[in-house]
């Protein structure tokens, strides 16, 4: 008996030793390979630096090498040099030291595209459309918008002198203003879209997002809101803790919202709600689209898995990867994907498998046929591997080619500047509409500036004509092609009638932004929002709302 026990222990010990030896061998081989490749890289650079015909910039060459290394993983794993760590901080806090204005470049010149409301630039009188001529003693003649933005940023409390040129002013305008801590609100706008229905637009997940959403919810309830819409369209995400805290406003304390799992098991985490909620019963719709990603998907996915909200919109982006920042020598940072996240049903909504690339290095979305079925708390079927599929699908209409080129050419932007110079005030956003005279004047405005565009359908027709010519078939369909071409010819007057709603939406929103800034612009655009109307319809039909939260038979 003792011999038998001894033999079992001996065999077990040999197996453990074999496993440990095998593991040690693998680790040693891995370490050797890393050292070998590192030596090769070092030698390659040394040889190039010494013998290449032209001088090399160590920073440029090795930065390319670093970027090449990062690109072999996923788009979210990257090296952040010291010069860009401020941008990383801005992404998590929504704060920076500066004057509070969006800067852009156009025809080789730098312009103010939008001053933020109640920020130094706006209080100093700077307006959208002002051309920046000089910042302190540095002229902007050949500067990029990035360079101008860097010069405008700085420690709060420091001064910066900005010289601008404004259409209608004969002389340059110069102001010295004091930089402040600029805070970008995460809730762009909230209000009652109709009696009893509150609306909140959340554009990000910085460390103040949950606090702002909570304040908006309480304010709307005080105004009589009995139903809520949370709009996450275009929200690319941010901090996981903020997503959990926002869910906590509507679900009980102690509820698991999301968990993360990665290679380093000691880093795996489970995030639960930690506070008493504001309201666990108020009917809730969450609006999403293809631009809703990461933390947005945690919120809408968790609320869908818990059958706490009806999701309206289009399928979300599908980012189920978690990033962690690591300090790197010389004050740099490594932002590295360390885990995937899983929402309450157990599904991960990551849509792209970066670990399995095609031969050309490209990646694709996970096919629906390879996704798996999970169940919500009430038993509704949901899937992993492709973002969050809404309970009610709704997409706003695509912009016409004419409207696209009007936006791209900044015709709406320029006309709004001209309108604001002629009109000191406008009615409140709720009452503001464009008159027929303004629409006609805008048409005159774009014609005078030689606006032209080519429809995508006309481009396709030209390609077809070229193919028919190559195949010697042009004469056979000559009359049909001529008739089709006549119908596709640009007629700006007719197109203004056809796409009147689009023009009205884009132009009125741009004009309103000159007086009521980002919140006003969003509020005006909501008047034309088909998916918002759909979300409101769902909340006003409680039988439909409840049915969407039940399993289908």
Secondary structure, DSSP 8 states (H G I E B T S, - for coil): -HHHHHHHHHHHHHHHHHHHHHHHHHHHHHHHHHHHHHHHHHHHHHHHHHHSSS---HHHHHHHHHHHHHHTS-TT-EEE-GGGHHHHHHHHH-EEEE--EEEEEETTEEEEEEE-TTSHHHHTT--TT-EEEEETTEE-TT--HHHHHHHH---TT-EEEEEEE-TT-SS-EEEEEE-EEEE--SEEEEEEEETTEEEEEE--BSTTHHHHHHHHHHHHHHTT--EEEEE-TT---B-HHHHHHHHHTTS-TT-EEEEEEESSGGG-EEEE--S--S-SSSEEEEEE-TT--THHHHHHHHHHHTT--EEEES------EEEEEEEETTTEEEEEEEEEEEETTS-----B-TTS--TTS---B--GGG--EEE-TT--EEESSS----SEE-------HHHHHHHHTTHHHHHHHHHHHH-S----GGG----HHHHHHHHHHHHHTT-----HHHHHHHHHHHHHHHTT-TGGGHHHHHHHHHHHS--HHHHHHHTHHHHHHHHHHHHHHHHHHHHHHHHHHHTT-HHHHHHHHHHH-HHHHHHHTS---
